[in-house]
Amino acid sequence: MSVGSAVSTSRHLVRRGGESNFAVPPAFVDRSKAFRRWAIVGEESPAVHTGFAICTLEAGGWVAAHVHSYEESVYLLEGEAELTTTEGTFRLGAGDYGVIPVGIIHSWRGLPKSARWAQMMAPQPRSRFGSDTYFPKEGSVPPAARVGEGVGIPIDVRDPRTRSFGHIEVSNMDLSKQTQDQLAVSASMRTALLVYSGITVKMMVDSDLGAQLSTMFMVQYEPNGVAGQHDHPFEETYLIVEGSVDATFDGEGYRMEAGDIAFAGVGCVHGFSNPATTPVRWLETQAPQPPGRHSYRFARDWDYLRSRIDPSNV
């Protein structure tokens, strides 16, 4: 297993949680208070579609109303914060997630519990051409998008006002708790799970939630869960939330632990296996959104074709 703290090739990247380097983003100097970000995947990485970061907002902090030229998805890892958009003010807690479409004015306000969240951006921000973040004049900002205005609505997937947001718990990944009487919310496609080969997937941010340029979802591998070697026609980023996983990218092996982040670009052959006796969970993003067919190219399928065409070559 590779034990290097950071490895980059033309198609993949691995960052350890202990490498975190939080700083105030240049665009938000003098336009925020107690807000910092660790930029992990961006222009300096092998990525061309993805921007991925971890953000923190301390109690009493704020981020001024602004607009992005990219789609932004967020997942609260811990704490609480208020996010205000043109649709209202929403109180986000650990496990909440949502999408902020391109061009939507939004702002953040810190609450007594400081917050930490994952931030997915697509298309990738282009700092080399200047800012992709714009700050409207105060008079042009709708009241709902001004810092500190309004009372935050808790995220409730049954409430139409929170149509751009959702919530996930560890129990939502438990197959034994997917019956109508045990689910925290009503059974529907928004709470459905995809299950295969010891792997459970729960979609979070996708076109159903309003996203157009990226996806975000939670993945859980049971003990001995395996995904064979494969690649995609899109980019993926992985943030390990709990447990550990053995991962390979471009033939290089890594033992990834909670807090570690990895990125796989288009054509990066990768695979995962759970070496532990307990489940491993990670947050995963994709950009652009996957096509309707041929999202996966599994090496074993093409090896099978080779055996059918020329059995002597196996």
C-alpha positions in Angstrom: 0.0 0.0 0.0 1.2 3.5 -0.8 1.7 5.6 2.4 2.6 8.9 0.7 0.7 11.9 2.0 -0.2 13.1 -1.5 0.2 11.5 -4.9 -0.8 13.0 -8.2 -0.7 11.6 -11.7 -2.3 12.8 -14.9 -5.6 11.1 -13.9 -5.9 10.8 -10.1 -5.2 12.6 -6.8 -5.1 11.5 -3.2 -5.1 13.9 -0.2 -5.0 12.9 3.5 -7.2 14.5 6.0 -4.2 15.6 8.0 -3.0 17.7 5.1 -5.8 20.2 5.4 -4.8 23.8 4.6 -7.8 26.1 5.4 -7.7 29.7 4.2 -10.0 32.6 3.4 -10.8 32.3 -0.4 -9.4 35.4 -2.2 -12.9 36.4 -3.5 -14.2 36.4 0.1 -11.6 38.6 1.8 -13.5 41.5 3.3 -16.7 39.9 2.2 -16.9 37.2 4.9 -16.1 36.7 8.6 -14.8 33.5 10.1 -15.2 31.6 6.8 -12.4 29.4 5.5 -12.0 26.8 2.8 -9.6 23.9 2.0 -9.4 23.8 -1.8 -8.7 20.2 -2.7 -9.6 19.5 -6.3 -9.3 22.4 -8.8 -7.2 23.9 -11.5 -4.0 22.8 -10.0 -5.1 19.1 -10.0 -5.7 16.7 -12.9 -9.4 17.7 -12.9 -11.0 19.7 -15.6 -14.7 19.5 -14.6 -14.6 19.4 -10.8 -14.0 21.8 -8.0 -14.1 20.2 -4.6 -13.4 21.7 -1.2 -14.1 21.6 2.6 -15.5 24.8 4.1 -15.8 25.9 7.7 -17.9 28.7 9.2 -17.4 29.6 12.9 -20.1 30.8 15.3 -21.1 34.4 14.5 -19.4 34.2 11.1 -21.0 35.1 7.8 -20.5 35.1 4.0 -22.0 38.0 2.0 -24.6 37.5 -0.6 -23.0 36.4 -3.9 -23.5 34.6 -7.2 -21.5 31.8 -8.9 -21.1 31.0 -12.5 -21.0 27.3 -11.5 -23.4 24.9 -9.8 -22.7 24.3 -6.1 -23.7 21.3 -4.0 -23.1 21.1 -0.3 -23.2 18.4 2.4 -23.0 19.4 6.1 -20.4 17.2 7.8 -20.9 18.7 11.3 -22.4 21.6 13.1 -25.1 24.0 11.9 -25.3 27.0 9.5 -28.0 29.1 7.8 -28.0 29.2 4.1 -30.2 32.0 2.5 -31.2 31.9 -1.2 -33.8 33.7 -3.2 -36.2 30.9 -2.0 -35.8 31.6 1.7 -33.5 30.9 4.7 -32.7 27.3 5.5 -31.2 25.9 8.7 -28.7 23.2 7.7 -27.4 20.6 10.2 -25.2 17.6 10.0 -26.5 15.2 7.3 -28.3 17.9 5.4 -27.4 18.5 1.7 -28.6 20.7 -1.1 -27.9 22.3 -4.5 -27.4 26.0 -5.4 -28.1 26.4 -9.1 -25.9 28.6 -11.4 -26.7 32.3 -10.9 -28.7 32.0 -7.7 -27.9 34.7 -5.1 -27.1 33.1 -1.7 -25.4 33.9 1.6 -24.3 32.1 4.8 -24.6 32.9 8.5 -22.9 31.1 11.3 -24.9 29.7 14.2 -23.8 28.8 17.8 -22.5 25.5 16.5 -19.8 26.1 14.0 -20.2 24.3 10.7 -18.1 22.2 8.3 -19.3 21.1 4.9 -18.2 19.5 1.7 -18.5 21.8 -1.4 -18.8 20.5 -4.9 -18.5 22.9 -7.8 -19.2 22.2 -11.5 -18.1 23.3 -14.0 -14.7 23.9 -12.4 -14.1 27.5 -11.2 -11.7 29.4 -13.4 -9.6 31.6 -11.1 -6.9 32.0 -13.8 -9.4 34.1 -15.7 -10.5 36.1 -12.7 -13.3 35.4 -10.3 -16.3 33.1 -10.9 -17.9 34.7 -7.9 -19.8 38.0 -8.1 -21.2 40.2 -5.3 -24.4 42.1 -6.3 -24.9 45.7 -5.0 -26.7 45.8 -1.8 -29.8 47.4 -3.3 -30.1 44.6 -5.9 -30.0 41.7 -3.3 -33.5 40.3 -2.6 -34.3 40.5 1.2 -34.4 36.7 1.4 -30.8 36.5 0.3 -29.4 39.0 2.8 -27.2 37.8 5.6 -29.1 37.4 8.9 -32.6 38.0 7.5 -35.4 35.6 7.9 -35.8 32.6 10.2 -34.2 29.4 9.0 -36.5 26.5 7.9 -35.2 23.1 9.1 -34.6 20.7 6.2 -37.6 18.4 5.7 -37.8 16.3 2.5 -41.6 16.3 2.9 -41.8 20.1 3.0 -42.1 21.6 -0.6 -40.2 24.7 0.5 -37.0 22.7 0.9 -37.3 21.2 -2.6 -33.6 21.9 -3.3 -32.4 20.1 -0.1 -32.4 16.7 1.6 -31.2 14.9 4.6 -29.4 11.6 5.1 -28.7 9.5 8.3 -26.5 6.5 8.7 -29.7 4.4 9.2 -30.8 5.5 5.7 -28.1 3.1 4.4 -29.4 0.2 6.5 -31.3 -2.3 4.3 -33.2 -3.6 7.3 -34.8 -0.2 7.9 -36.3 0.5 4.5 -39.9 -0.5 5.3 -42.6 2.2 5.5 -43.0 2.0 9.3 -39.2 2.3 10.0 -38.2 5.0 7.6 -37.9 8.5 9.1 -39.7 9.8 6.0 -42.2 8.2 3.7 -40.9 5.6 1.3 -40.3 7.0 -2.2 -37.7 7.2 -4.9 -36.1 10.0 -2.9 -35.3 7.5 -0.1 -34.6 4.5 -2.4 -31.4 2.6 -2.3 -29.3 0.9 -5.0 -27.8 -2.3 -3.8 -25.3 -4.6 -5.5 -22.3 -6.8 -4.6 -22.1 -5.7 -0.9 -22.5 -2.0 -2.0 -25.3 0.4 -1.1 -25.8 3.7 -2.9 -28.1 6.6 -1.8 -28.5 9.4 -4.3 -28.5 12.9 -2.8 -28.0 15.7 -5.3 -29.1 14.8 -8.8 -31.4 16.0 -11.6 -34.4 15.1 -9.4 -33.2 17.7 -6.8 -32.6 20.3 -9.5 -28.9 19.7 -10.3 -27.8 19.8 -14.0 -24.0 19.7 -14.0 -23.1 17.2 -11.2 -24.2 14.6 -8.7 -23.6 13.8 -5.1 -24.4 10.6 -3.2 -23.4 8.4 -0.3 -21.8 5.0 -0.8 -21.5 2.2 1.8 -19.5 -1.0 1.4 -20.3 -3.9 3.7 -17.4 -6.1 4.9 -16.0 -7.8 1.8 -17.8 -5.4 -0.5 -15.9 -5.0 -3.7 -16.1 -2.9 -6.9 -14.0 -4.4 -9.7 -11.6 -2.3 -11.8 -13.5 0.2 -14.0 -13.4 3.7 -15.4 -16.0 6.4 -16.4 -16.6 9.1 -19.0 -16.8 11.6 -16.2 -14.8 12.7 -13.1 -15.4 11.4 -9.5 -14.3 12.7 -6.1 -14.5 10.6 -2.8 -14.5 11.9 0.8 -14.2 9.0 3.3 -16.8 9.7 6.0 -16.4 6.6 8.2 -14.3 3.4 8.2 -11.5 2.5 5.8 -11.2 1.2 2.2 -8.6 -0.2 0.0 -8.6 1.7 -3.2 -6.6 1.5 -6.5 -6.2 4.3 -9.0 -4.2 3.9 -12.1 -2.7 0.7 -10.6 -1.5 2.4 -7.4 -2.9 1.1 -4.1 -4.0 3.2 -1.1 -5.5 2.5 2.3 -7.9 5.4 2.7 -9.3 6.4 6.1 -12.0 8.8 7.4 -11.2 12.3 6.3 -9.1 11.3 3.3 -10.1 12.5 -0.2 -9.4 11.0 -3.6 -10.1 12.1 -7.2 -10.4 10.0 -10.3 -10.4 11.6 -13.7 -11.8 10.3 -17.0 -10.1 7.1 -18.0 -8.6 6.5 -14.5 -9.1 2.8 -13.9 -10.0 2.3 -10.2 -11.6 -0.1 -7.8 -12.5 -0.5 -4.1 -12.7 -3.2 -1.5 -13.6 -3.1 2.2 -10.8 -4.8 4.3 -12.6 -4.3 7.6 -15.3 -6.1 9.6 -17.4 -3.0 9.7 -19.0 -0.9 6.9 -17.1 1.9 5.2 -19.0 5.0 4.0 -18.0 7.8 1.7 -19.4 10.9 0.0 -19.0 10.7 -3.8 -19.5 13.3 -6.5 -19.5 13.2 -10.3 -19.1 15.8 -13.0 -20.4 16.1 -15.6 -23.6 14.1 -14.8 -23.4 10.5 -16.0 -24.8 9.6 -19.4 -28.0 7.5 -19.7 -25.9 4.4 -20.7 -22.3 3.3 -20.5 -21.5 5.1 -17.3 -19.2 2.2 -16.3 -16.5 0.5 -18.3 -15.7 -2.7 -16.3 -12.4 -4.3 -17.3 -13.9 -7.8 -16.6 -16.6 -7.3 -19.2 -14.1 -6.5 -21.9 -11.8 -9.4 -20.7 -14.9 -11.6 -21.2 -15.3 -10.4 -24.7 -11.7 -11.2 -25.4 -12.3 -14.8 -24.2 -15.3 -15.2 -26.5 -13.4 -13.8 -29.5 -10.2 -15.8 -29.0 -10.4 -18.4 -26.2 -6.7 -19.3 -26.8 -5.7 -15.8 -25.7 -7.1 -16.2 -22.2 
